[in-house]
């Protein structure tokens, strides 16, 4: 009789929230963000308590930010980043320098490959993650969830992703967190390129996010205990020097 093998109860697991900002087929800057947490309920409870204190129950989404809501958004960011067990990773593509759509033939495959490379660089050795990804409309032939799980596990040569599920971002504050953080990073690149101003509520929030991460800006690659920021180029693959997000 075959011997049954079981993972220990303390085997490392995480919940990963995956979201993007910008249109990969039209915008110059496109970014994919990923937040991982070993005990996501802790940070989600903190966010819910923050909502109850401020009585703010709308969706956190950077495109909806107004001057009147700026302090609410800053407090939201502060609440999330106060939990030091999270890990946030972001992949930024400047399509004027390296266009993933041109490389991978269509926007769907480009988004899949960016997400795949982001997860491979972010998942720690032995860690098993479940991925919640923001929902978006795709053609019937696009099997994002199945392909992302299969590709990452194949390239890791082990079970690194247990499941991938796409959900509406309004359903979870985790995806809204990724939207705000990823959009803040992309905003710095848009502003540097002259595509956005410096005194709008979005600009002020993006600067606040950078300050809370302990970095001057998001214009260059960053690697801290809780932030991994990489710029996309056509050589951005695991195994290529400098791509690894890990410690």
Secondary structure, DSSP 8 states (H G I E B T S, - for coil): --------TT--EEEEEEEEES-TTT-SEEEEEEEEETTHHHHHHHHHHHHHHHT--S---GGG--GGGHHHHHHHHHHHHT-TT-EEEEEEEETTT--HHHHHSSHHHHHHHHHHHHHHHHS-TT-EEEEEEE-----TT--HHHHHHHHHHHHHTS--EEEEEEE-GGG-HHHHHHHHHHHHHHHHHHHHTTSS-SSSHHHHHHHHHHHHHT-S-SSS-EE-SSEEEEE--TT-STTSTT-----
